[in-house]
């Protein structure tokens, strides 16, 4: 079984090299912005029928993995 983050693709020729969902022109940041604006997963899936529930989960996990590092105090 593939990892959820395998759903995230990065192509320098697409969306300025920003992380996207399964090679589509829907960026991870777009999904995160929709969630942050208060949209439910169900609303996002209704507005973007090409997305799958696992894409939303993969976006969240991708973001979590990117920020999971210690902050060193100066």
C-alpha positions in Angstrom: 0.0 0.0 0.0 1.4 3.4 -1.0 2.0 6.0 1.7 -0.4 9.0 1.7 2.4 11.4 1.0 3.0 9.5 -2.3 0.0 11.4 -3.4 2.0 14.7 -3.3 4.0 15.4 -6.4 6.6 18.1 -7.1 7.3 19.0 -10.7 9.5 22.1 -11.5 7.5 22.6 -14.7 4.1 22.7 -12.8 2.8 25.4 -10.4 6.3 26.8 -10.0 7.6 23.6 -8.4 5.2 23.8 -5.5 3.8 20.5 -4.0 0.6 19.4 -5.8 -1.9 16.7 -5.5 -1.3 13.7 -7.7 0.1 15.7 -10.5 -2.9 18.0 -10.8 -2.8 21.7 -10.6 -4.2 21.7 -7.1 -1.5 22.7 -4.7 -1.1 21.4 -1.2 -1.3 25.0 0.0 -4.7 25.4 -1.8 -6.1 22.4 0.2 -4.6 23.8 3.5 -6.0 27.3 2.8 -9.5 25.8 2.2 -9.3 24.0 5.5 -8.0 27.0 7.3 -10.8 29.1 5.9 -13.3 26.8 7.7 -14.4 24.6 4.9 -15.1 21.0 5.9 -13.5 18.1 4.1 -16.9 17.3 2.7 -17.3 20.8 1.3 -13.9 20.7 -0.3 -14.6 17.3 -1.9 -17.9 18.6 -3.2 -16.3 21.7 -4.7 -13.3 19.8 -6.1 -14.7 16.4 -7.3 -11.3 15.4 -8.7 -10.0 15.3 -5.1 -10.3 12.2 -3.0 -10.5 12.1 0.8 -6.9 10.7 0.9 -5.7 13.8 -0.9 -6.8 16.0 2.0 -5.2 13.7 4.5 -2.0 13.6 2.5 -1.9 17.4 2.4 -2.2 17.6 6.1 0.5 14.9 6.7 2.8 16.6 4.2 2.5 19.9 6.0 3.0 18.2 9.4 6.2 16.5 8.1 7.5 19.8 6.8 7.2 21.7 10.0 8.2 18.8 12.4 11.6 20.1 13.5 12.9 21.6 16.7 13.2 25.3 17.0 16.6 26.4 18.3 16.5 29.3 20.6 19.1 32.0 19.9 
